[in-house]
Amino acid sequence: MNIGQEILLQLKDEITEVEYKRYIKQLTYDEKKSSSDLAIYYAPNALVSNWIKNKYTTKIEHLFEVKTSTKVTVKIGLKKSFDKRKKSTSQVPKVLQHSLLNPSHTFDNFMVGGSNQFAYAAVKSVSEKAGQTYNPLFIYGGVGLGKTHLMQAAGNVLQNQGKNVIFTTSEQFLNDFLRHVRNHTMDNFKDKYRKCDILLIDDIQFLSNKDIIQEEFFHTFEALKGAGKQIILTADKHPKKIAGLEKRLQSRFEHGLVADIQPPELETKIAIIKNKCELNKVNLTPEIINYIATVIESNVREIEGILSKLHAYSQLMHVDIDLEFTKNVLKDQVQENRANLTLDNITKFVSKDLNIKPSEIRSKGRSRNLVYARRICIYLCRELTQNTMPQLALYFGMKDHTAISHTLKKINSLMQNDEDFKVKIEELTNKITANS
């Protein structure tokens, strides 16, 4: 058995049996053309070749390094491609670090709105002038708002320019560090991360309270910054609010540009849903799109999941997607999203938005502004919680459930005849559910 096969058998112990049989087992090692610092494998087709390149080349190189104590470059290609080459193995160009970038993450398919416009402009600028402006660039925001998409969009642009781009998560960075420490190959770890052109690290907050890896990352950061290399980081919160983050790292993160991404406003969510419908070939009416945008949270991944769910239900049950069908399919999901909403939460949110005190909304005041705010609050409490009309009457200090019923009828009438009022209700619903 040659060394190339031995390495693949070692890899077998570290991955699933399905992945080994489907991909790794199909590789053929070229012992003749390989050398002490170059390992050449052939894959049966481009699919297998690209999958292994993107996911396991670095790992295979590491196993070679542990086995031979020599840094080895691994090439994965098709048999025909290598047979056609006339160059000697010593002339095979060194490949760039595989960055696991998703090619579908581009600037063109990122939906820009008021909630993310600043972050988008900053990342776009960095992709055009890497290392020259906004370095580091720190993007923060909640889950599923597009931080990774933006970061990888820049990475794809720069990689297409021939830059050596490394994209990794903080967890992968940590695991890579620990593996090299165990194998006494830290020089190789430093070469990998400190000599790239672009370093993209996702979810940097997970380095919190890990002193040793923060120390290593600090020196990596300093080396790249000093060499004019671009650094882009993402996190779920502002550097100042990441507990357990060293002050010197916090200071350096803030020294560049810090840009946040907020939950998308209603218009942007509608645009996102329309875009996803086109990509996934799902036909929805404007009424259904508006409903989905209003009732779901502001997570783009959740939007994709909902569209897949609707499409699957429609196909399996052989029915068209209409509003009633959509409400029924999303019933459990909507209830789960709103489970944490309380009457107090909604009242406080409405009071803040309309600049009226919560106590005034629940009072018996009859001024025009108070009646307007109270009606909105009652409607939203009825729609967004499981409270009964008698419970609402008690909360708002009204006589009984008939008073609530009368108010709801009035609101429904206003929504049918007053477009501005309807838009206001939809806007508030969107904001409340996005922050629940």
C-alpha positions in Angstrom: 0.0 0.0 0.0 1.4 3.4 -1.0 1.5 6.5 1.3 -1.4 8.1 -0.7 -3.7 5.3 0.1 -2.6 5.2 3.8 -3.5 8.8 4.2 -7.0 8.2 2.8 -7.5 5.3 5.2 -6.5 7.6 8.1 -9.0 10.2 6.8 -11.7 7.4 6.8 -11.5 7.3 10.6 -12.3 11.1 10.9 -15.3 11.4 8.5 -18.6 9.6 8.0 -18.7 6.3 6.2 -21.2 7.7 3.6 -18.8 10.6 2.7 -15.8 8.2 2.5 -17.6 5.7 0.2 -19.2 8.4 -1.9 -16.2 10.6 -2.4 -12.8 9.8 -0.8 -12.8 6.1 -1.8 -13.0 7.1 -5.5 -9.7 8.9 -5.4 -6.7 7.3 -7.1 -3.2 8.2 -5.9 -0.5 8.8 -8.6 2.6 7.5 -7.0 4.8 8.1 -10.0 4.0 11.7 -10.5 3.8 12.6 -6.8 6.9 13.7 -5.0 8.0 14.5 -1.4 6.2 17.9 -1.5 3.4 17.1 -4.0 0.6 14.5 -3.8 -1.5 14.0 -6.9 -4.9 12.3 -6.7 -7.3 11.6 -9.6 -11.1 11.8 -9.2 -13.5 10.1 -11.6 -15.5 13.3 -12.3 -15.6 17.0 -11.7 -18.3 16.7 -9.0 -16.1 14.5 -6.8 -13.0 16.5 -7.6 -14.6 19.9 -6.6 -16.2 18.5 -3.5 -13.0 17.1 -2.1 -11.1 20.2 -3.1 -13.5 22.4 -1.2 -13.9 20.2 1.9 -10.9 18.0 2.5 -7.8 19.1 0.7 -6.5 21.0 3.7 -7.1 18.0 5.9 -5.3 15.6 3.6 -2.4 18.0 3.4 -2.3 18.0 7.2 -2.3 14.2 7.4 0.6 14.1 5.0 2.4 16.6 7.1 1.9 14.6 10.3 3.0 11.4 8.5 6.1 12.7 6.7 7.0 15.9 8.7 7.0 17.7 5.3 4.6 20.3 4.0 2.9 18.7 1.1 0.6 20.3 -1.6 -2.3 18.1 -2.6 -3.7 18.3 -6.1 -7.1 16.8 -7.0 -7.9 16.6 -10.6 -9.3 14.5 -13.4 -7.2 11.7 -15.0 -7.6 13.1 -18.5 -6.6 16.6 -17.4 -3.3 15.4 -15.9 -2.5 13.1 -18.9 -2.7 16.1 -21.2 -0.2 18.1 -19.2 3.3 18.2 -20.6 4.8 20.0 -17.6 6.8 18.2 -15.0 5.4 17.9 -11.5 7.9 20.4 -10.3 6.2 23.0 -12.5 2.7 22.4 -11.0 1.6 25.7 -9.6 1.0 25.9 -5.9 -2.8 26.2 -5.2 -4.3 28.9 -3.1 -5.8 28.0 0.3 -9.2 26.5 -0.2 -11.6 29.0 1.5 -14.9 27.1 1.3 -16.6 30.1 -0.1 -20.1 29.6 -1.4 -20.1 30.8 -5.0 -23.9 31.7 -4.8 -23.1 34.4 -2.3 -22.7 37.5 -4.5 -23.5 41.2 -4.2 -26.0 40.9 -7.1 -28.3 38.6 -5.2 -28.1 40.4 -1.8 -31.3 42.4 -1.2 -30.3 45.9 -0.1 -32.6 48.0 2.1 -32.4 50.6 4.8 -31.6 48.0 7.5 -28.4 46.8 5.7 -27.4 49.5 3.3 -24.5 50.9 5.2 -23.0 47.4 5.8 -23.5 46.5 2.1 -21.7 49.7 1.0 -18.8 49.1 3.4 -18.3 45.5 2.3 -18.6 46.5 -1.4 -16.0 49.2 -0.9 -13.6 46.7 0.7 -14.0 44.3 -2.2 -12.8 47.0 -4.5 -10.0 48.3 -2.4 -8.9 45.4 -0.1 -6.4 46.4 2.6 -6.7 50.1 1.7 -9.8 51.1 3.5 -11.9 50.0 6.5 -9.4 47.5 7.8 -10.6 45.6 9.7 -14.2 45.6 8.7 -16.4 44.3 11.5 -20.0 43.4 10.7 -22.5 42.5 13.5 -26.2 41.7 13.7 -28.6 38.9 14.5 -28.8 35.4 13.1 -29.9 35.0 9.5 -29.6 38.7 8.5 -27.0 38.3 5.8 -23.6 38.9 7.5 -22.1 35.7 6.1 -23.5 36.4 2.7 -22.0 39.8 2.5 -18.6 38.6 3.8 -18.5 35.8 1.3 -19.6 38.0 -1.5 -16.4 40.1 -0.9 -14.4 36.9 -0.7 -15.7 35.6 -4.0 -14.8 38.9 -5.7 -11.3 39.0 -4.3 -10.7 35.3 -5.0 -11.7 35.8 -8.6 -9.0 38.5 -8.7 -6.4 35.8 -7.8 -6.2 36.8 -4.1 -5.4 34.1 -1.5 -8.7 34.2 0.5 -9.3 32.2 3.7 -12.8 32.0 5.0 -13.4 30.2 8.2 -15.5 30.3 11.4 -14.0 31.0 14.7 -14.7 27.4 15.7 -12.8 26.1 12.7 -10.0 28.5 13.5 -9.8 27.2 17.0 -9.9 23.5 16.0 -7.2 24.1 13.4 -5.1 25.8 16.1 -5.5 23.0 18.6 -4.6 20.4 15.9 -1.4 22.1 15.0 -0.5 22.5 18.7 -1.0 18.8 19.3 1.1 17.9 16.3 3.8 20.5 17.0 3.3 22.2 13.6 2.5 25.7 14.7 4.9 27.2 12.1 2.6 25.8 9.4 -0.5 27.2 11.1 1.2 30.6 11.2 2.2 30.4 7.5 -1.4 29.5 6.5 -3.2 32.3 8.3 -0.5 35.1 8.4 0.5 34.9 4.7 -2.9 35.0 3.1 -4.2 38.1 1.3 -7.7 38.1 2.8 -8.8 36.6 6.1 -12.6 36.2 6.7 -13.7 34.9 10.1 -17.4 34.3 10.9 -18.9 34.5 14.4 -15.8 35.9 16.1 -17.7 36.1 19.4 -17.0 32.4 19.9 -13.4 33.2 20.8 -14.7 34.7 24.0 -13.1 33.6 27.2 -10.5 31.5 25.3 -7.3 33.3 26.3 -4.8 31.1 24.4 -6.5 31.3 21.1 -7.2 35.0 21.5 -3.5 35.5 22.1 -2.7 33.6 18.8 -5.4 35.5 16.9 -4.1 38.8 18.2 -0.7 38.1 16.6 -2.3 36.8 13.4 -4.3 40.0 13.3 -1.2 42.2 13.8 0.8 40.4 11.2 -1.9 40.7 8.5 -2.7 44.3 9.4 1.0 45.2 9.3 1.3 43.7 5.9 -1.7 45.6 4.6 -3.8 42.5 4.2 -7.6 42.7 4.5 -9.5 41.3 7.5 -13.3 41.0 7.7 -15.0 39.7 10.8 -18.6 39.0 11.8 -20.3 38.7 15.2 -23.7 38.7 16.7 -23.0 42.0 18.6 -20.8 45.0 18.8 -17.2 44.4 19.9 -17.9 46.3 23.1 -20.7 44.0 24.0 -18.8 40.7 23.5 -18.1 39.4 27.0 -14.8 37.7 27.5 -13.1 39.5 24.6 -9.6 40.9 25.4 -9.5 44.7 25.5 -6.7 44.9 22.9 -8.7 42.9 20.4 -11.8 44.9 21.1 -9.8 48.1 20.5 -8.4 46.8 17.2 -11.8 45.6 16.0 -13.2 49.1 16.6 -10.2 50.8 15.0 -11.4 49.9 11.5 -15.1 50.2 10.6 -17.9 48.7 12.6 -21.2 48.2 10.6 -24.4 46.7 11.9 -27.2 44.9 10.0 -30.7 45.4 11.5 -33.7 43.2 10.9 -35.2 44.1 7.5 -38.1 46.5 7.4 -41.4 45.3 5.8 -40.5 46.5 2.3 -37.1 44.8 2.3 -38.6 41.5 3.6 -41.2 41.6 0.8 -38.3 42.2 -1.8 -36.4 39.3 -0.2 -39.4 36.9 -0.5 -40.0 37.9 -4.1 -36.4 37.3 -4.9 -36.4 33.9 -3.2 -39.6 33.0 -5.0 -37.9 33.6 -8.3 -34.8 31.6 -7.4 -36.9 28.7 -6.0 -39.5 28.9 -8.8 -42.4 29.3 -6.3 -45.4 31.3 -7.4 -47.1 33.4 -4.7 -49.6 36.2 -5.0 -48.8 39.6 -3.6 -51.3 39.0 -0.8 -49.5 35.8 0.3 -46.1 37.5 0.1 -47.3 40.4 2.3 -48.8 37.9 4.8 -45.5 36.0 5.1 -43.5 39.2 5.4 -45.9 40.4 8.2 -46.1 37.2 10.4 -42.5 35.8 10.2 -39.4 36.9 12.0 -36.7 38.8 10.1 -34.5 35.8 9.4 -33.7 35.2 5.8 -33.0 31.5 6.4 -36.5 31.2 7.9 -37.9 32.8 4.7 -36.2 30.2 2.6 -37.5 27.4 4.9 -41.0 28.7 4.6 -41.0 28.8 0.8 -39.6 25.3 0.7 -42.3 24.1 3.1 -45.1 25.7 1.1 -43.7 24.3 -2.2 -43.4 20.8 -0.7 -46.9 20.8 0.8 -48.3 22.1 -2.4 -46.6 19.4 -4.5 -47.4 16.5 -2.1 -51.0 17.5 -1.5 -51.7 18.5 -5.1 -53.2 21.9 -4.2 -52.6 25.4 -5.2 -50.9 27.8 -2.8 -53.5 30.4 -1.7 -53.8 32.6 1.4 -55.8 30.1 3.5 -53.5 27.3 2.6 -50.5 29.4 3.6 -52.0 30.3 6.9 -52.7 26.7 7.7 -49.2 25.5 6.7 -47.5 28.2 8.8 -49.9 28.0 11.7 -47.5 26.2 14.1 -44.5 28.3 13.1 -46.4 31.6 13.6 -47.6 30.4 17.0 -44.0 29.4 18.0 -42.6 32.8 16.9 -45.2 34.6 18.9 -45.1 32.4 22.0 -43.0 34.9 24.0 -45.2 37.9 23.2 -47.2 39.3 26.1 -49.8 42.1 26.4 -47.2 44.3 28.2 -44.6 43.7 25.4 -47.0 44.8 22.7 -48.3 47.8 24.7 -44.8 49.0 25.4 -43.8 48.7 21.8 -46.9 50.5 20.5 -46.5 53.2 23.1 -42.9 53.8 22.1 -43.7 53.9 18.4 -46.6 56.3 18.8 -44.9 58.3 21.6 -47.7 57.7 24.1 -47.2 56.3 27.6 -48.4 52.6 28.2 -50.5 53.8 31.2 -52.3 56.3 28.9 -53.1 53.6 26.3 -54.7 51.5 29.1 -56.5 54.5 30.6 -60.0 55.7 29.8 -58.8 58.8 28.0 -60.8 59.7 24.9 -58.5 62.0 23.0 -58.1 61.2 19.3 -54.5 60.1 19.7 -55.3 57.8 22.6 -58.2 56.2 20.9 -56.1 55.6 17.8 -53.3 54.0 19.9 -55.7 52.0 22.0 -57.4 50.5 18.9 -54.1 49.5 17.4 -52.9 48.0 20.6 -56.1 46.0 21.1 -56.0 44.7 17.6 -52.3 43.6 17.8 -52.8 42.0 21.2 -55.7 40.0 19.8 -53.8 39.0 16.6 -50.4 38.3 18.2 -51.4 36.5 21.4 -53.7 33.8 22.6 -55.6 36.0 25.0 -59.4 35.9 24.9 -61.6 39.0 24.5 -62.6 38.9 28.2 -58.9 38.9 29.1 -58.3 41.8 26.8 -61.2 43.7 28.3 -59.8 43.2 31.8 -56.3 44.3 30.7 -57.5 47.5 28.9 -60.0 48.4 31.6 -63.0 48.0 29.3 -66.5 47.0 30.5 -66.6 43.5 28.9 -65.7 41.4 25.9 -68.4 43.2 23.8 -66.4 46.4 24.0 -63.4 44.5 22.6 -65.5 43.0 19.9 -66.8 46.4 18.9 -63.3 47.8 18.8 -62.1 44.9 16.6 -65.0 45.5 14.1 -64.1 49.1 14.0 -60.4 48.3 13.3 -61.2 45.8 10.6 -63.5 48.4 8.9 -60.7 50.9 9.0 -58.2 48.5 7.5 -60.5 47.9 4.6 -61.1 51.5 3.9 -58.0 53.3 5.1 -54.8 52.1 3.4 -52.5 54.2 5.6 -54.0 52.6 8.7 -53.6 49.2 7.2 -49.9 49.9 6.4 -49.3 51.1 9.9 -50.8 47.9 11.4 -48.6 45.8 9.1 -45.5 47.9 10.0 -46.1 47.5 13.7 -46.8 43.8 13.4 -43.6 43.3 11.5 -41.5 45.2 14.0 -43.1 43.5 17.0 -42.6 40.0 15.7 -39.1 40.8 14.5 -38.1 41.8 18.1 -40.0 39.0 19.9 
